[in-house]
Amino acid sequence: RRAAAAGAAKGGIPVDVDASYLDPTDRRRMKLLEEGVVSRGMPAAEGVCDHDLALRERLEEEKKLKLRSPYFRVSDRRLAVHNIPRDMTKTEVRRLFLKAVSQRAKQQTPEVVQVSLLQEKKEDGTLGKSMGRGFVEFKEHQHAMAALRELNNNPEGWALLGGLKTSALKKLERRPIVGFAVDDVRKLQVQAKRAERGASRGVAGGTQDRKRTRARDDDDEHERVPKSNAKAKRARAGDAQGDAHAASPKKEKGR
């Protein structure tokens, strides 16, 4: 049981961000699902528009559906973010989340490992405008928790950074929706093997960690490399081998 109010800090780390949320017996981190929940009838739902309440309900159902499979687990450092202003850049999102942590833990130096914003896919296959949702991954769990508690459902959340065009968003009363993302363990294992192979080829481990693409929710399909590209590369490689074989002189029998 927490002895201090939310936002209080001890040694630069918020007291309400404790290690109990990483219970070693809870291997899938299901307890983290409790963080950031806002539903109808709760005091936190006061002033929240119907759009956001409906969106929150849908997101919770999607998480529960995925977690029926043992191959999914709740991330302890990666946050799923919705209602992001569409004119907000990755750099601005990174700065916003770092500032949110500093609001609760002034003596901390948080590090954001990766920011990804989902974009609309055009008919020609290129990416268009932001879809208003994405992911923010921190290096440390306590910093992800602090950012979540500072920004989630905060009416002034997007304005925390300052200098942003949020008038349209403010009119719609769209508040930040922040929660811990759900990861596919199988994809994480594949990415870990790729990182190991990269390290064995001389790639620095730290750099590889920052560049790797984390397992995404199903909404991230457009960010993955199309299979057709991989097939085209294999086809080109096969053609090159065929040409080389045809060009090489055949050995005559008896020599």
C-alpha positions as CSV (number, residue, x, y, z in Angstrom):
1,R,0.0,0.0,0.0
2,R,1.4,3.4,-1.0
3,A,2.1,5.7,1.9
4,A,2.4,8.9,-0.1
5,A,0.1,10.9,-2.4
6,A,0.6,10.7,-6.1
7,G,3.3,13.0,-7.4
8,A,5.3,13.1,-4.1
9,A,9.0,12.3,-4.7
10,K,11.8,10.7,-2.7
11,G,15.3,10.9,-4.1
12,G,14.0,12.2,-7.4
13,I,11.8,9.1,-8.0
14,P,8.0,9.4,-7.5
15,V,6.9,7.5,-4.4
16,D,3.8,6.3,-6.2
17,V,6.1,4.6,-8.9
18,D,7.1,1.5,-6.9
19,A,8.7,-1.8,-7.9
20,S,5.7,-3.7,-6.8
21,Y,4.2,-3.3,-10.3
22,L,7.0,-5.5,-11.6
23,D,6.0,-8.5,-9.4
24,P,8.2,-11.4,-10.5
25,T,5.3,-13.8,-10.1
26,D,3.3,-11.8,-12.6
27,R,5.3,-12.8,-15.7
28,R,2.8,-11.1,-18.1
29,R,2.6,-7.9,-16.0
30,M,-1.2,-8.0,-16.0
31,K,-1.3,-5.6,-13.0
32,L,0.0,-2.8,-15.3
33,L,-3.4,-2.9,-17.1
34,E,-4.9,-1.1,-14.1
35,E,-2.8,2.0,-14.9
36,G,-4.6,4.7,-16.8
37,V,-8.0,3.2,-16.9
38,V,-10.8,5.7,-17.1
39,S,-14.4,4.4,-17.5
40,R,-17.9,5.8,-17.3
41,G,-19.0,6.5,-13.7
42,M,-15.5,7.0,-12.3
43,P,-14.6,10.4,-10.9
44,A,-11.7,10.6,-13.4
45,A,-14.3,10.4,-16.2
46,E,-15.8,13.8,-15.3
47,G,-15.5,16.2,-18.2
48,V,-14.3,13.5,-20.6
49,C,-16.1,13.6,-24.0
50,D,-18.1,10.7,-25.2
51,H,-15.7,10.0,-28.1
52,D,-12.8,9.5,-25.6
53,L,-14.9,7.3,-23.3
54,A,-16.0,5.1,-26.2
55,L,-12.4,4.9,-27.5
56,R,-11.1,3.9,-24.1
57,E,-13.7,1.2,-23.9
58,R,-12.7,-0.2,-27.3
59,L,-9.0,-0.1,-26.5
60,E,-9.5,-2.0,-23.2
61,E,-11.5,-4.7,-25.0
62,E,-8.8,-5.0,-27.6
63,K,-6.1,-5.5,-24.9
64,K,-8.2,-8.1,-23.1
65,L,-8.8,-10.0,-26.4
66,K,-5.1,-10.1,-27.2
67,L,-4.1,-11.2,-23.7
68,R,-6.3,-14.3,-23.9
69,S,-3.4,-15.7,-25.8
70,P,-0.4,-16.7,-23.7
71,Y,1.9,-15.2,-26.4
72,F,1.0,-11.7,-25.4
73,R,2.1,-9.7,-22.4
74,V,2.0,-6.1,-21.1
75,S,5.1,-4.1,-21.8
76,D,6.7,-2.4,-18.7
77,R,8.4,0.4,-20.7
78,R,6.5,0.9,-23.9
79,L,3.4,3.2,-23.9
80,A,0.6,3.2,-26.3
81,V,-0.6,6.8,-26.9
82,H,-3.9,8.0,-28.6
83,N,-5.4,11.4,-29.4
84,I,-2.0,12.8,-30.4
85,P,-2.4,16.1,-32.3
86,R,-1.9,15.3,-36.0
87,D,0.5,18.2,-36.5
88,M,2.8,17.0,-33.7
89,T,6.2,15.5,-34.7
90,K,8.2,12.7,-33.2
91,T,10.6,15.2,-31.8
92,E,7.8,17.1,-30.1
93,V,6.3,13.9,-28.7
94,R,9.7,12.9,-27.3
95,R,10.1,16.3,-25.6
96,L,6.6,16.2,-24.2
97,F,7.1,12.8,-22.5
98,L,10.5,13.7,-21.1
99,K,9.0,16.9,-19.7
100,A,6.1,14.9,-18.2
101,V,8.6,12.8,-16.3
102,S,10.4,15.9,-15.1
103,Q,7.2,17.2,-13.7
104,R,7.1,14.3,-11.2
105,A,10.8,13.5,-10.8
106,K,12.9,16.7,-11.3
107,Q,16.2,15.0,-10.3
108,Q,15.8,12.2,-12.8
109,T,17.3,12.0,-16.3
110,P,14.8,9.9,-18.3
111,E,15.7,8.5,-21.7
112,V,13.2,7.8,-24.5
113,V,14.5,4.8,-26.5
114,Q,12.0,5.2,-29.4
115,V,9.0,7.1,-30.6
116,S,6.8,5.9,-33.5
117,L,3.8,7.6,-34.9
118,L,1.3,5.7,-37.1
119,Q,0.7,7.3,-40.4
120,E,-2.0,6.9,-43.1
121,K,-1.1,4.8,-46.0
122,K,-1.8,6.3,-49.4
123,E,-3.0,4.5,-52.5
124,D,0.5,4.6,-54.0
125,G,1.9,3.0,-50.9
126,T,3.6,6.1,-49.5
127,L,2.9,7.3,-46.0
128,G,0.7,10.4,-45.4
129,K,-0.5,12.3,-42.3
130,S,-0.3,11.1,-38.8
131,M,-3.2,9.0,-37.5
132,G,-3.0,10.6,-34.1
133,R,-1.7,7.5,-32.3
134,G,1.7,5.9,-31.7
135,F,4.1,4.5,-29.1
136,V,6.7,5.9,-26.8
137,E,9.3,3.6,-25.3
138,F,11.4,4.5,-22.2
139,K,14.6,2.9,-21.1
140,E,13.3,2.6,-17.5
141,H,10.0,1.4,-16.2
142,Q,9.6,4.1,-13.5
143,H,10.0,6.8,-16.1
144,A,7.3,5.3,-18.3
145,M,5.0,5.1,-15.3
146,A,5.7,8.7,-14.3
147,A,4.9,9.9,-17.9
148,L,1.7,7.9,-18.0
149,R,0.4,9.3,-14.7
150,E,1.3,12.8,-15.7
151,L,-0.2,12.9,-19.2
152,N,-3.0,10.3,-19.2
153,N,-6.4,12.1,-19.2
154,N,-4.8,15.4,-18.4
155,P,-6.9,18.2,-19.9
156,E,-3.7,20.3,-20.3
157,G,-1.5,17.4,-21.3
158,W,-0.8,18.3,-24.9
159,A,-0.3,22.0,-24.0
160,L,2.4,21.0,-21.5
161,L,5.1,21.3,-24.2
162,G,3.9,24.8,-25.3
163,G,3.9,26.4,-28.7
164,L,1.6,23.7,-30.3
165,K,-1.4,24.3,-32.4
166,T,-3.9,22.5,-30.2
167,S,-7.0,24.8,-30.7
168,A,-8.9,22.2,-32.8
169,L,-8.0,19.4,-30.4
170,K,-9.0,21.6,-27.4
171,K,-12.4,22.3,-29.0
172,L,-13.0,18.5,-29.4
173,E,-11.9,18.0,-25.8
174,R,-9.6,15.2,-26.8
175,R,-7.3,14.4,-23.8
176,P,-4.2,12.2,-24.0
177,I,-5.0,8.5,-23.7
178,V,-1.8,6.7,-22.4
179,G,-1.5,3.1,-21.3
180,F,1.1,0.3,-21.3
181,A,1.2,-1.4,-24.7
182,V,0.7,-5.1,-25.3
183,D,3.6,-7.0,-26.9
184,D,3.7,-10.2,-28.9
185,V,6.4,-12.3,-27.2
186,R,7.1,-14.2,-30.4
187,K,8.0,-11.1,-32.3
188,L,10.2,-9.9,-29.4
189,Q,12.1,-13.2,-29.6
190,V,12.6,-12.8,-33.4
191,Q,13.9,-9.3,-32.9
192,A,16.2,-10.4,-30.1
193,K,17.7,-13.0,-32.4
194,R,18.2,-10.4,-35.2
195,A,19.9,-8.1,-32.7
196,E,22.3,-11.0,-31.7
197,R,23.1,-11.7,-35.3
198,G,23.8,-8.0,-35.8
199,A,26.1,-7.9,-32.8
200,S,28.0,-10.9,-34.0
201,R,28.7,-9.0,-37.3
202,G,30.3,-6.2,-35.3
203,V,27.3,-4.0,-34.7
204,A,27.5,-2.3,-31.3
205,G,24.9,-3.7,-28.9
206,G,23.8,-0.3,-27.6
207,T,23.2,1.1,-31.1
208,Q,21.4,-2.0,-32.1
209,D,19.0,-1.7,-29.2
210,R,18.1,1.8,-30.1
211,K,17.5,1.0,-33.8
212,R,15.5,-2.2,-33.3
213,T,11.8,-2.1,-34.0
214,R,9.8,-3.3,-31.1
215,A,6.8,-5.6,-31.4
216,R,3.8,-3.5,-32.3
217,D,0.1,-3.9,-31.9
218,D,-1.9,-4.9,-35.0
219,D,-2.2,-1.2,-36.0
220,D,1.5,-1.2,-37.0
221,E,1.2,-3.3,-40.1
222,H,2.0,-0.4,-42.4
223,E,5.4,0.2,-40.7
224,R,6.7,-3.3,-41.6
225,V,8.6,-4.0,-44.8
226,P,6.2,-5.5,-47.4
227,K,6.9,-9.1,-48.1
228,S,6.9,-8.3,-51.8
229,N,10.1,-6.3,-51.3
230,A,11.8,-9.3,-49.7
231,K,10.6,-11.6,-52.6
232,A,11.9,-9.1,-55.2
233,K,15.4,-9.1,-53.5
234,R,15.5,-12.9,-53.5
235,A,14.4,-13.0,-57.2
236,R,17.2,-10.5,-58.1
237,A,19.7,-12.5,-56.2
238,G,18.6,-15.7,-58.0
239,D,18.8,-13.9,-61.4
240,A,22.3,-12.8,-60.6
241,Q,23.4,-16.3,-59.7
242,G,21.9,-17.7,-62.9
243,D,23.7,-15.1,-65.0
244,A,27.0,-15.9,-63.3
245,H,26.5,-19.6,-63.9
246,A,25.7,-19.1,-67.5
247,A,28.7,-16.9,-68.0
248,S,31.2,-19.3,-66.5
249,P,33.0,-21.6,-69.1
250,K,32.1,-25.3,-69.0
251,K,34.9,-27.8,-68.3
252,E,35.5,-30.2,-71.2
253,K,35.5,-33.9,-70.4
254,G,38.8,-35.6,-70.3
255,R,40.7,-32.6,-69.0
